[in-house]
Amino acid sequence: HTLCEDVTQAREEFKNQFRLCEATLKDIGIYKRDYEAAIRFTEQFWDDKENKEFIFGLVKEFGKPLLIEMWSFRYAYFDPKFEFNIIDSLGKATALSTVQMDHENGERYKIKYICKDGTAKNPIILHNSPSGAIERVIYALLELAGMKVERDEIPAMPLWLAPTQIRIIPISEKYADKSKALMKEIASKDVRVDLDDTDNKLDKKIRNAETEWIPYIVVFGEKEANSGMLAVRQRGVKAQKEMKLNELLDVILNEVSGMPKAKATIPSLLSKRASFL
């Protein structure tokens, strides 16, 4: 919530929060191509020249067509408001980010500030949700991934949100101990990593990791143990890469920099996890 002195200040802060919402969704992994915008206001708001220029400025800044809804009267406390909406696979719009310019609740709840001239006034209040509720964000990310599947593209969650960021797959039991040591070293850098120590064949382990949308798969065998280079498969990239561990960690840590971090809450060894048959 932002308390503003007057409509002029409220318009400027509204524009700043419009940009904040765009930046927040981009950080999460939801881009402008993924959502539509709507701006809603009254005829009275539109009739003011400065307000009209303000609306045109938002439209120009958004850079693609958006919905304008104009009311004959203000039916709620806000005027204007905008929201960013994802259109899901069923064609239903769901709001994520929003900002509302509130003209009523400052007075209703007796919120006051002291002006430069010493008088007390009620502020205009901006109500801003930069991303929408976490449930809506997860819903949006899953819907976008589902629509990728429909387009025969490879779906993925943003790296910072992936439950497992790296999966290590030893080619045989012979390399289990070195694979576990590698997993421990990776985990010490706050990267979520697990190890497939099940009895499945190598091809099935790789398929399982792909089915689970694991962002990075490291296949570990004699060559990797002797050379210090890792065979890395990145989700969505056809060619396998050879990378040093520090190179792989740099790529991951740079991509998730500034994003929330949490440790995995399930066993790092797949053989220790619950199995559903």
Summary of the structure (lengths in Angstrom):
residues: 277
radius of gyration: 25.2
end to end distance: 49.1
largest distance: 80.0
contacts: 770
relative contact order: 0.11
helix: 40%
strand: 25%
